[in-house]
Amino acid sequence: MKTDKLDKAFSIYIRTRDTVDGVGKCCTCGKITEFKGGHCGHFISRRHQATRFNEKNCALQCVSCNTYNQGRQYEFGLFIDQKYGKGTAERLLIESRQVCKRGKVEIDTLTDYYKKEVAKLKAEKNL
C-alpha cells in the first residue's frame, strides 16, 4: 500500500513540531536547520513499518546527518533516550521488529490526522 501522502504529512508534522519560527536544531549534531531544508529523520529506518510513523522515532535532522551520515543512529539513540527517557531507543528497536501492515483506511486516517495536527501546530506557533 502506497504511503506517499502519509509520509509527506508526517514529515511536515515532525519538522513543524521540532522548529520555532521555521528554525530548529538537528537532533544528532545540533546544527541550526531550517524547516524547508531539514529532514524528518528516523532513528529506526523507514523500512520498518511498525515504527515508521512513531513520533518518538523521528526528529528534525539536517541533510548531512540524515543523508550523508546514514542518520547517525548512535547519536539519534542518545537523543531519544534523553528526550523520552532511558530505554526508549531500545523499546523502539524491539517495536520495529513487529509485523505491521497498514490498509488504505488506516493510511488515509493517519494522513488526515497529521494534516490536522500540522494545522494546530501552525496556529499555536503563529505560522
N, C-alpha and C positions, 0 to 999 in steps of 0.2 A: 504494500500500500504506500503510495506517494505521500510524503510529509513535507513537501516544499513550502507550502503556505504556513504550516505549523512551525517549521524551522525558522522562517522569517519572523513570524510574530513573537516566537520565544526569544530569538536573538535580540530583537528590538526591546523586548521587556527587560532582559538581563542587562543590556547596555544602558537603558534608561534608569533602571534600578541603581546601577553602580556609578552613575555620573551625577554631578551637580553643575547646573548651567552648561551641560554638554561636555564636561570635562571630568575625568576620573583618573585613578591610579591603576596601572596594570597590577593584577593580583600577585604576579610572580616576580617582577623586577622593580616595581614601584614607579616606573616611568609615567609621566603625565601623558594621558592618552585621551584624544577627543572621541566623542560618541561615534562620529562618522568614520573615523579611521581605525576605531577599535574593533575587536572581535569579541564574540561570545565564546570564550574559551571553555573547554570541557576538561575536567580532571580525568575522568574516565572517558575514553574515546566515544564519539557519537555512534560508532558501530554497535555499541552495547545499548540496545533499545530500552532495557529496564531502567537505565539511568540517564538516557539521552535528554529527557525533559525534566530531570530532577533539578530544582533550583539550587540546591546545595552543591550540586556537581558542577555548577557553572558560575563564571565571573568574568568581568571585563578583563581582557588581555590585550597587550599591544601586538601588532602584527609580527614583530620579531620573535617574541616568546611563543606565540601560538603557531606560527607557520614555520619559521626557520629554526626554532629550537624545540620542536616536537611537543610544545605545550609546557615544557619544564615541569614535568609531572611531580618530581620530588618537592619542589618549591610550592607547587599548587597544593599538594597534600598538606604541607605545613600551614599554608594559608587557611585551608578548610578547617583544620583542627583548631587553629587559633580563633577563627570566626565562629564556628559552630560547636566547639568542644572537642576535647581529646577523644580519639577513636572514630570520629565522623568519617574521615577518609577511609579507614578500614571497613566501616559499615557500608560505605558506597561501593567499595570493591566487591564485597560479598553480594550486595544487591545487584551489581552489574552482571553477575553470573546467572541470574534468574531468567527464565524464558519469558519474553514479553512480545505479544503480537497485538497490534492495535488495528481495529477495524475503522472503516470510514466514519462511523458515528462518533467514536471516541476522538479521532483526529480532528473532525470538524468542531466538536465540543471544546477540545483543548485550544484550538485556533481561536475560536470566539472568546474563550476565557482570557487568553493572553492579550488579545486586542483590547478587551475591556480594561484589563489591568494596566496596559500602557496608557490608555486614556485617563485612568485615575491618577497614575503617577505624573503624567504631564500636567494635570490640573493641580495636584499637590505641589509640584515644583515650578508652577507658572511657566511652562514651556509652550 
